[in-house]
């Protein structure tokens, strides 16, 4: 009987360790994908400033006063904080599932996700509530002894608010920010088409204007592709996390491993796509 108990305990211990490794692999891959946000290289404020300068050039306006981009700066602040909420949760998941929990501290995560960070920013309560939930989950993880079974609770508790925050980030970037880029394309078209109709310009100057137009158009297209690829990345993370939340404790270690291996493979392909766009 004693030998049987020892063997069962050993199997359960090994299974828990294996699951921790898979979860750690999952979170590491998800973090690698979500941090592409930091290298996307575009923002609401940047678009506002660039549009403002184009308008000043068209009007031959030499007024050096700053462009009014307060609303865009606020949009960037909200977007950045929501991103930090998602990344903070994934960082917590990664560190909680690490092989040696004692080698690090995750208290800074809870501090960087203070739930009042969004207090001065007016956004839907659905999203601010999800952000606060993530902050609370990460804070609990710094004070509770989370491993194995407790980690499952962390994942299940974090699934809904993480999904909500990803939904917000995706919409704000792939719809709102991308929509502003579409407007930019139309503005460029109007601006340069008017320019080449100017009879005072030489044929050479008009050719240069057309060349500039296509260069600007290419730059906008690249930014839209980046946003589209990032959208695929975070939606893949949302689906992968949902599957992880649904299946932990219900599937065998082998099934979990295969599921996460496929997730990592899919995410790597999207990351390669992002790198290809960046290097063009």
Secondary structure, DSSP 8 states (H G I E B T S, - for coil): -HHHHHHHHHHHHHHHHHHHHHHHHHHHHHHHHHGGGGGS---HHHHHHHHHHHHHHHTT---------HHHHHHHHHHHHHHHHHHHHHHHHHHHTSS-GGG---HHHHHHT-GGGGTTS---HHHHHHHHHHHHHHHHHHHS---THHHHHHHHHHHHHHHHHHHHHHIIIIIIIHHHHHHHHHHHHHHHHHHHT-TTS-HHHHHHHHHHHHHHHHHHHHHHHHHHHHHHHHHHHHHHHHHHHHHTTTS-HHHHHHHHHHHHHHHHHHHHHHHHHHH-
